[in-house]
Amino acid sequence: MLFAPEIRYQSISAEDLQSLAEDLQRALPGATVTPVNQRGRPADWQSGDVVALQLKHDDRKKPFMMLAVKGADIAPQHSDPDTLTTALKLLSEKLELQKPGDAAGGVICTIGFLAMFGFFLVERAVPEHMTMASIFGAGVFLFVVGLVMFGLRGCAAPRKGVSKLSLFLIIPGFLMAAPLSLLNLPLINYLRRLQGSRLFNQLA
């Protein structure tokens, strides 16, 4: 669930997670609730390796929620609204949800990224390096456009989940500018939590 909407809550224990799995299975008879280990593979409660729950419709291949001890990633496009609403309502009753936080830190880091990358391009913008500088500049431009689209989707249409077009624009630019592009992770995580919060408020 790359860059999927996320909801955060107070950390819970493995025992709480098991109890939650039982409650979800009762509330969602048309879904499969599977305990998984750190690698995302099915695990047994007795093994002590369970770190998350995977919720999936019986007739769909991809899960619509990955529920861990500190937060949940949601893919609303893989669920019908009624099932997702039921799951989120149950979470709101059982868990203490957290607000998405403040965007200021993420915005400052992203501005720092753009400033440093702009300085890098100016330094490299000499005739013999112009082609490479142009390629990197185009990659960062697409990254910024994708990031804006990612944020707009989270605010305007959280029920639609992640925009594939925004990921198509973000990922190449992110990789091209690595490791400097890691400065954008705080803003990306904030946008994920904002989208998850708006989705939760609309459905739960």
C-alpha positions in Angstrom: 0.0 0.0 0.0 2.5 2.6 -1.2 1.6 6.1 0.2 -1.8 4.8 1.2 -4.1 6.9 3.4 -3.1 6.3 7.1 -4.9 6.6 10.4 -2.8 6.7 13.6 -3.8 5.7 17.1 -2.3 5.0 20.5 -0.1 1.9 20.3 -1.8 -1.4 21.2 -0.5 -4.8 22.3 -0.6 -8.0 20.4 -3.4 -9.2 22.7 -5.4 -6.1 21.8 -4.7 -6.8 18.1 -6.0 -10.4 18.5 -9.2 -9.1 20.2 -9.7 -6.6 17.4 -9.3 -9.3 14.8 -12.1 -11.3 16.4 -14.3 -8.2 16.6 -13.6 -7.3 13.0 -14.4 -10.8 11.8 -17.8 -10.7 13.5 -18.6 -7.3 12.2 -17.4 -8.1 8.6 -18.7 -11.6 7.7 -18.0 -10.9 4.0 -14.3 -10.2 4.7 -11.3 -12.2 5.6 -9.2 -11.0 8.6 -5.7 -12.5 8.4 -2.9 -12.0 11.0 0.4 -11.4 9.3 4.1 -11.3 10.3 6.6 -8.6 9.6 7.1 -9.8 6.1 3.4 -9.6 5.4 2.9 -13.3 5.3 0.1 -15.1 7.2 1.1 -16.0 10.8 -0.3 -17.9 13.7 -1.2 -16.1 17.0 0.6 -18.8 19.0 3.9 -18.1 17.1 4.1 -14.6 18.6 5.1 -13.3 15.1 1.9 -11.4 14.4 2.5 -7.7 13.9 -0.6 -6.7 11.8 -4.0 -7.7 10.4 -4.8 -7.8 6.8 -8.5 -7.1 5.9 -9.6 -8.3 2.5 -12.9 -9.0 0.7 -13.4 -12.6 0.0 -14.0 -11.8 -3.7 -11.0 -9.4 -4.2 -7.3 -10.0 -4.5 -5.9 -6.9 -2.7 -6.5 -6.0 1.0 -8.4 -2.8 1.8 -6.8 -2.3 5.2 -3.5 -3.2 6.9 -4.0 -2.8 10.6 -0.8 -2.7 12.8 -0.2 -1.9 16.4 0.4 1.8 15.9 -1.7 2.6 12.8 -3.6 1.4 9.8 -3.1 1.8 6.0 -6.3 2.0 4.0 -7.0 1.3 0.3 -10.6 2.4 0.0 -10.6 1.5 -3.8 -10.4 -2.2 -2.8 -13.5 -2.0 -0.6 -17.2 -1.1 -0.9 -18.2 1.9 1.2 -20.4 -0.2 3.6 -17.6 -2.6 4.6 -15.1 0.2 5.0 -17.6 2.3 7.1 -18.2 -0.7 9.4 -14.5 -1.3 9.9 -13.8 2.3 10.6 -16.7 2.7 13.0 -15.4 -0.3 15.0 -11.9 1.2 15.1 -13.3 4.5 16.4 -15.0 2.6 19.2 -12.1 0.5 20.2 -9.0 2.7 19.6 -7.9 6.2 20.6 -7.3 7.9 17.3 -4.7 10.6 16.8 -4.9 13.8 14.7 -2.7 14.0 11.6 -0.4 16.5 13.3 1.2 19.7 12.0 2.3 20.2 8.4 4.9 22.9 9.3 7.8 20.6 9.8 7.1 18.7 6.6 6.7 21.9 4.6 10.0 23.3 5.9 11.8 20.1 5.0 10.4 20.1 1.5 11.3 23.8 1.0 14.8 22.9 2.2 14.9 20.1 -0.4 13.9 22.4 -3.2 16.4 25.1 -2.1 19.2 22.6 -1.9 18.3 21.0 -5.2 18.0 24.4 -6.9 21.4 25.4 -5.6 22.8 22.0 -7.0 21.3 22.7 -10.4 22.7 26.2 -10.5 26.1 24.9 -9.7 25.9 22.3 -12.4 24.2 24.4 -15.0 27.3 24.7 -17.2 27.2 23.8 -20.9 28.9 20.4 -20.5 26.5 19.4 -17.7 23.3 21.1 -19.0 21.7 17.9 -20.3 22.1 16.1 -17.0 20.9 19.1 -15.1 17.9 19.4 -17.3 17.0 15.8 -16.7 17.2 16.1 -13.0 15.3 19.4 -13.1 12.5 17.8 -15.0 12.4 14.9 -12.6 12.1 17.2 -9.6 9.4 19.3 -11.4 7.4 16.1 -12.0 7.9 15.1 -8.4 6.6 18.4 -7.1 3.6 18.2 -9.5 2.9 14.7 -8.3 3.2 15.8 -4.6 0.6 18.6 -5.2 -1.7 16.1 -6.9 -1.2 13.7 -4.0 -2.2 16.4 -1.5 -5.2 17.6 -3.5 -6.6 14.0 -3.8 -6.2 13.6 0.0 -8.2 16.8 0.6 -10.8 16.7 -2.1 -11.5 13.0 -2.7 -10.1 10.8 0.1 -12.5 8.0 -0.7 -10.7 7.4 -4.0 -7.5 6.4 -2.3 -4.1 7.0 -3.8 -3.9 8.6 -7.2 -1.9 6.3 -9.5 -1.0 9.3 -11.7 0.5 11.1 -8.7 2.6 8.1 -7.8 3.7 7.8 -11.4 5.0 11.3 -11.1 6.4 11.2 -7.6 8.4 7.9 -7.7 10.8 8.6 -10.6 11.6 12.1 -9.2 12.0 10.7 -5.7 14.5 8.1 -6.9 16.4 10.5 -9.1 17.0 12.9 -6.3 17.8 10.3 -3.6 19.0 10.6 -0.9 18.2 14.3 -0.8 14.6 13.5 -1.6 14.2 11.8 1.8 13.7 15.3 3.1 10.2 15.0 1.6 9.1 12.0 3.7 7.7 14.1 6.6 5.4 16.0 4.3 4.4 12.8 2.5 3.6 11.1 5.8 1.6 14.2 6.9 -0.5 14.1 3.6 -1.1 10.3 4.1 -2.4 11.0 7.6 -4.5 13.9 6.5 -6.1 11.8 3.8 -6.7 9.0 6.3 -8.2 11.5 8.8 -10.6 13.0 6.2 -11.6 9.5 5.0 -12.3 8.4 8.6 -14.3 11.6 9.3 -16.4 11.0 6.1 -17.2 7.4 6.7 -17.0 6.6 10.4 
